[in-house]
Every structure is written in C-alpha cells, then in structure tokens.
Amino acid sequence: MKYADLDPTDHQIVTFLQEDGRMAFREMARRLYISEGTIRRRYNAMVKNGFLQVLATGDPAGFGIKVDAISLVKTVPRAAESAAKSIAALESVRFVGLAMGPADIVVESLHSSIDELYHFVSHTLPDVPGVSSCETIQVVKILKNTWDWQAWLKREPTKEVVV
C-alpha cells in the first residue's frame, strides 16, 4: 500500500481520529454513509501498513517537564545509524532522526532540570560510540506543536521518481 492508494474516505477517517482519537467506527460510518465494517477494514489496513497510529500526545510543559532541547549530533563516518539507535534507547530522548546537512542525527530530549540537560550533552551523548560532536539548542517556548496532517493530506502527492 502506498500513499496514492489512500482515497478521500481514508483521509476522512484520519480526520475524524485527529478530531477525536476515540471516535467509534459506528459514528464514522454514520457520518460517511458507509458500513461500520468498511471503516474497520480501512482503519486496520492503514494501521497494518504503517500509515496510521492512534495515540495520545501532550504538551511536555503541561506534564511538568522543564527543559526541552534539540541536539544536532555529528558522527564519525558510517556510524550515524548505529549511534542513532543507541541514542534512541536513552530514556530522556523523545525523537531521533537521521539527517543530511550540518548534523548526522537530530535529537529532541526532555529533562527535569538544566543540570540534567548539561549532563546529557556533556557526558551521555559524547559517550555514545560513533558520536564526534554535538551542538544543543534549548527550546524556551513552544509556539507550535501539532500532529495535524490535513494540509499534507489535501496536497497533490508528488510522483515517485525512480533512479
């Protein structure tokens, strides 16, 4: 299953779940004038194929997390993927992505204090095998933190390029 296989009904199911992650299939079916079984089948296919995951998210500050940081990590040649996997296993890490550009790995981490962040960037990250350097930016105020995919879903998908 590819993005192009998702049709407007699939997009609407995603929209309903963004509005209310606990919306019943029966309610979605009623709103779309289709069977509950069709909703269930489409939902299960999107989950199985990795297009959809329903979970609760929250604002870190609302949970009392005082420090949010983004770290740009450089690695020695050919070590980025293994280093990223090691970093992803760290308890304070919320996001890890392999990158191209001034960093090989982008990391978001959450900490209970500045001291904890200091230890993370001065001891924990440098001790990960393959890490050569790290630059960290402390987030002081979050202006947007959304998982709203509507603009993405409404755009025209680009054609796949085969090289």
N, C-alpha and C positions, 0 to 999 in steps of 0.2 A: 504494500500500500504506500502510495506517495501522496504528497500534498495535493496534487492535481486530482486525486481520487476523492477528496473530501468535497462534498457538494453543499449547497445552501442549507440543507436540513442538518448536516453535521455541524456547520458553522453555528446554526441556531441552537443546537444542543449545547455547544461550548458557551454561547452567550448566556443561556439560561443558568448554566452552572457557575458562570462568573458572577451573575446576579445573586444566586443562592446555591451554594455548593451542596446543599441538602435537598434541593428540589426533587420531588418524586417523579419517576418516569411517567406515572399516570398524568400528572399535571402537565408535563412537557407534551405528552401525546395529545391531551385535550387542547392545548394552545396551538399545536401544529396540525390538528385534524388528521392524525395518523395513529396507528395502533401502539399500545404500550410495548408490545413485543418488538416492533420496529425500532423504537427508541433504545430498548435494552440491547438489541443486536448491534446497532450502530455505536452505542456507548462502549460496549465490550470490545468491538473491533478497534476503536480509537485507542482504548487503553492497551490492548494487546500489542498494537503496532507502535506504541510509544508516542502517539500524538496527544494524549490526554492523561493527566494525573490530577486527581482531585485531592487537595489538602488544605489545611488551614494555615494562613500566614498571619504574622503580627508585626507590629512596629517594635523594634528592639528597645527603644526608649520607654515604651509603654510597659515593657517587662522588667524595667529597672537596669537594663544594660547601659552602662555609662559611656563606653568607648567603642566606637566603630572605626575600623581602619581599612584602608586599601593598601596592599603591598605589591610593588612591581618587582618581581624576582628574576634575576639573571642566573643562568646555569652554565656549567662547562658544556662544551659540545656534546650532543647526543644524550644529555642527561635530563632534559626537560620533562619528558613523560614520567620517568621513574621518580623524579623529585616531586612532581605534581601529585602523584599517587601517595607519596609519603606525607606531603603537606595536607592533602585531603583527609587523611586519617587523624589529624590533630583536632582535639576537642573544641578549641576556640574558633576553628575555621568554619565559615558559613558557605563560602563559594570559592571554587578553584577553576580556572580556565587556562588552557594553553593559549599563548598569544604570539603574534608576529609584530615586530617593531622594537621599541626600546626595552621591552621585557619579554621573557620567555614564558612566564607564568604570572597571572593576575590572581591575587588572593584577597578575599574580604574576610576579616576576622572581627570577633566581638569579644570585649574584655570588660571586666568589672572595675578596672582602675587604670590609670596612666602607668603605674608601676608594672601591672600585669602586661600591658602593651609593650613597655620598654623591655621586659624580659623576653617577650615573644620575638621582637625584632632584633634584639642584641644577642640572644642565646639560642632560642628554639629554631628559628628559620636558618641561621647560619650553620647550625649543626646538622641540617638535612643533607645527606650525601648528594653531591652534584650542584648545590647552591654556591654561586660565586659572589653574588652581591644582592642587596635588597634596598629598595627605596620605599619608604612608607609615608602615606598621607593619612592624617587623622581626619575623619569626617566630623564636622562640628554641628552641622544642621542638615537634616534630610528634607529636601524640598519636593521630591517626587520619588515614590517607591510603589510601583504599580505592576500588576500582572495582567493588565487589560490588553488583550490581544486583538481587539476589534479593528483597529486601524490596519494591523498586519493582515488579518483575515479578509478585509474588504479590498485590499490592493490586488492588482493583477499580478499573479505569480510570474516570475521570470522563467524563461525557458532554460532547461538544463543544457549545459554546454559539455559536449563530450570531446575530450582531448586525446 
